């Protein structure tokens, strides 16, 4: 994870149902639906100006760590999240 992203906190914006990172005033997010014991991860969006800088991968990693810390599971429907988990199979443990 790039150093400049490492210290940016992940916020759970429950009103908008999104895990968010505010990077220099731009919001990268993963949309979700709260399904009780799991989060259904529906969509990842990274502003165009931040693409190719590791923001999407950092966002997924921080989101998975957050969900695991809550003792919850995921239902990954977002292609970017699915692809990330394929590259990092240790996160299969969070699938319900």
N, C-alpha and C positions, 0 to 999 in steps of 0.2 A: 504494500500500500504506500503510495507516495507520501512523504513526510508532511507536505502542506495539507493533506486531507486527513491524516491520521488523528489529529487533535480536534477535528470538527465534530461536534456532537450530533448524534442521531436523535431526532425528536419524533415522538409518536403523536401526530396531529389527529386526535380521535374525532374531531368535528368533521374533518375532510377524509377520514379513513386513509391516512397515508403516513408512511415512515419517511421522514424528510431530513435532508442535509442542506443547510443554507451556506452556500459557498460564494463569498463576495457579493451577496445580495441576490444570487440566483438559486432557485430551489430545484434540487434533484430529488425525485421521490419514487417510492414503490406504493402503488395503491393496493388496498386490501379490503376484504370483508371479514368482519369478526364473526367466527362461527363457533363460539363457545370455547372448545378445547383447542381450536386451531385458528390460524389466520389463513384465509384464502388470498394468496398473492396474485393479483390480477394484471398489473401493468407497471413497468418501470419506465421512467422518463428522465432523461438527462438533457439539460439545455444544450443546444448546438455548440455554444462557445466552450463548453466543458467536455465535449466528446473527445475520445482518444487520450484522455489523461488519467484513466483508471478510476474515475468517479463512480461509474456504474458498478464495477466490481467491489469497490470499497463500500458502496451503499448496500449491496447485497450482503456482504460479509457482516457489516454492522447490524443489519436487520436480522440476520440469522442468529447472531450472538444475543441480540435483545430478546428474540422469541425464545431461544433456549433458556435464557436467564429467568424467563417467566414460567418455565416448565410447560410450554405449549408446543404444539405441532404446526406443520404447514401443509397446505394443499397448494402446490406451485402450479399455477396456470399461465403465468407470464413466461413467454419463450426465453427471455433473458435470464430469468431466475433458473429455469429448467436447465439451460445451457451451463450456467455457473455450477450447478450441482453436479452435472455430468463431468465437469472438469475437476471438481472437488468432491469426490464421492463420500468423503467422511461426513458430509452434511445430509446424506440419505437418512441418517438417524432421526432427523426431524420430521420426515414424511409420516403422515398418518395413514 
